[in-house]
Amino acid sequence: MKTKYFLYAALVLLSCGCAKKIEPSQKWTEAQAWDWYNHQGWITGCNFTPKYAINQIEMWHKDTYNRDEIDKELAWAEELGFNTMRVFLSSLVWENDPDGFKQRLDDFLDISDEHGIHPFFVFFDDCWNPESSYGPQPEPVPGKHNSGWIQDPPASSRADTVALYAKLEPYVKDICGRYRNDKRVLMWDVYNEPGSQGHGAESVPLLKKAFQWVREAGVSQPLTSGIYYSPTKEIDRCQLENSDVVSFHCYEEPEVQMLMLDTLSRYGRPLICTEWLARPLNSTIQNTFPLFFENKVGAVNWGFVSGKTNTIYTWGQIIEDGSEPEVWLHDILRSDGTPYSEEEVSVLKEYNHRR
């Protein structure tokens, strides 16, 4: 694993070279990015899906959106000292109920602001189940990680790019236009792990369009898309060339995490790890959260409260009776708000209160 990651990191540098080669219109300068970053304080939080939701649709659908539950969980986050949450949006909810969706987004931002949390939003995602439908969502498969998480847009809609872009461009610009100067929004994460699940380079055009549409909306917040184990160097290059701040995903132990930090720091921009924490792989709160603090790197782990996403279970392994695994993969709190580990919570509070 270490050798694989070293080769990957080297390829990022060699293939992308200096990120200054292409400066897309309106991309922030390094100075602008650092000025923004230094005014935020240390950015820490979680990927947030409330426990009642199996996926993005269930979180935002008018029949399942649960204000009280979100308020309760974000109060727990405030108690731990977090100041952001990474939150996935849903193009399908917007398509079917644009006004209601924006009203719920307003409400979510109000709740977040009350708890001192400035979330950032993800538009597109290539991970997990390829198809989705509007309306009631399936119940979780017992013991299976992310059994109901969905790609956005659905895989079947991608063949006709003219029709697809005609739907997605108004969606992105409507949301960004509404919140482009809203100080409650931290930044925009335009695309989660483009090219995964076999999509490969076919996701590059939509990745480029996502950056373009958000910039054309005139947002005042920075843009990013997280570097990960992508299947093609073209994706890495596009992400690095277009991101105002550099974000990345790394579920590895500290030695490998440091390699990622050293590699990406050469691009001269602030770094935020927007996915980490995999206890069975020795990516733990105790050994990684202090590392991010010491290196002034934002830390946003997956996820927060154990719920219908089943992300306490390890990728690719199913506990068919749904019993709790001996070691959780992700998440910090149980569904009642009590910690999975008191030691972990102590570390989070200690470093969050030192920011």
Stockholm file with secondary structure:
# STOCKHOLM 1.0

chainA/1-355         MKTKYFLYAALVLLSCGCAKKIEPSQKWTEAQAWDWYNHQGWITGCNFTPKYAINQIEMWHKDTYNRDEIDKELAWAEELGFNTMRVFLSSLVWENDPDGFKQRLDDFLDISDEHGIHPFFVFFDDCWNPESSYGPQPEPVPGKHNSGWIQDPPASSRADTVALYAKLEPYVKDICGRYRNDKRVLMWDVYNEPGSQGHGAESVPLLKKAFQWVREAGVSQPLTSGIYYSPTKEIDRCQLENSDVVSFHCYEEPEVQMLMLDTLSRYGRPLICTEWLARPLNSTIQNTFPLFFENKVGAVNWGFVSGKTNTIYTWGQIIEDGSEPEVWLHDILRSDGTPYSEEEVSVLKEYNHRR
#=GR chainA/1-355 SS CHHHHHHHHHHHHHHHCCGGGCCCTTCCCHHHHHHHHHTTCSCEEEECCCTTCSSHHHHHCTTTCCHHHHHHHHHHHHHHTCCEEEEECCHHHHHHCHHHHHHHHHHHHHHHHHTTCCCEEEEEECCSBSCCCSSSCCCCCTTCTTTTCBCBSCGGGSSCHHHHHHHHHHHHHHHHHHHTTCTTCCCEEEEESTTTTTTGGGGHHHHHHHHHHHHHTTCSSCEECCBCSCSCHHHHHHHHHHCSSEEEECCSCHHHHHHHHHHHGGGCSCEEEEECCBGGGTBCHHHHHHHHHHTTCEEEEECSBCCTTCTTSCTTCCCTTCCCCSSCSSCSBCTTSCBSCHHHHHHHHHHHTTC
#=GC SS_cons         CHHHHHHHHHHHHHHHCCGGGCCCTTCCCHHHHHHHHHTTCSCEEEECCCTTCSSHHHHHCTTTCCHHHHHHHHHHHHHHTCCEEEEECCHHHHHHCHHHHHHHHHHHHHHHHHTTCCCEEEEEECCSBSCCCSSSCCCCCTTCTTTTCBCBSCGGGSSCHHHHHHHHHHHHHHHHHHHTTCTTCCCEEEEESTTTTTTGGGGHHHHHHHHHHHHHTTCSSCEECCBCSCSCHHHHHHHHHHCSSEEEECCSCHHHHHHHHHHHGGGCSCEEEEECCBGGGTBCHHHHHHHHHHTTCEEEEECSBCCTTCTTSCTTCCCTTCCCCSSCSSCSBCTTSCBSCHHHHHHHHHHHTTC
//
